[in-house]
C-alpha cells in the first residue's frame, strides 16, 4: 500500500496516533500522564545547583530543572517550556526559550525577524509567504514559516500566524503570579495534524486495528527485532542506557557481520522512535573488521537524516561499542503499555 496514512485512535484510554508510510508503521504517539513537551508554565525559582550548572523550579506538576540560569535568583517568577520527557524520579526538563508551534508557523519570542524554511526553494513562493507574514505579524516576536506552507492556502497560513502571534502575546505578558500551567502541550492527535504530512487521515474508531498498528504494538513489546536475512538485534533499555545487541543468526558467510550491522543501523532510528527511547545508546555490533566502521557510520547517519529527534553519533568506545546520545522527547513505550 503506497502513500502515507495517519490513524487516530486510542490505546486503552490514552489518545494515540500512528503514521503509516507505504503500509509500514513509521511513527507512533501515545499520550501519558507525564507533562507533555511544549507545555508552558509560570514557575518559581527554588535553588541553584552549582555542581549541575542549573536551578530547580517549582511548577504545578512538580519540580523542573532549568540549565539557563544567568540572572535568575531564588524566588523569581519566570516562564518556561517543557523540552522533553523526565525520567522517573527526576525533574521536568524545561527551557526559557519558548516557542509557539502550529502547523504552518513557529512564533519565537525574543528572537525577532521573519524566516522561511530552507526546504521551500521556489523564490516566488518565498516572496508570497513573506508578504503574508508581514501583513499579519506584529510586535517584537519573531516568526518561522514551516515547510508545510508549501502548497497550503495563504488564508489558512495567515490565520495560523495570527492565532499563534495572539497566543504568544497573551502568554508572554503573563509572567507574574503563582506557579501555573499557562499552555498545555499538544496531544497525539494535535501533534499528528501539526507534524505529519499524509495523503489520508483515518480518525474513525478502530483505525489502529484496520491498519495493523495493534500487531505492530505487540511486536514492540519484545526486545527482539528480526532483520532482513537471518540476523536480528535486541534492544533493551536499562536505567542508565539503552543496550543494542546485533546478531548474525545462522549466516556464516565472511560478510555476515557487516550485512547484519548495516541492516540493524538502517532500522535502529525507526525502532528507537517507535519505542520512545533516548539518552545514552550503546550498540554492540556483530563481529566485523575495523575497516567496516566508516561504512557503518555512513549508513547510520543516512538513516538519522530521516528522523526528527536530535541524535548524536559520538563514536566508538575502546571496547568497540558504537555510542550515541539521543534526546528524550517521549515517554518510553514500555511505560505507556504497562
Order of alpha helices (4+ residues) and beta strands (2+ residues): beta-beta-beta-beta-beta-beta-beta-beta-beta-beta-beta-alpha-beta-alpha-beta-alpha-beta-alpha-alpha-beta-beta-beta-alpha-beta-alpha-beta-beta-alpha
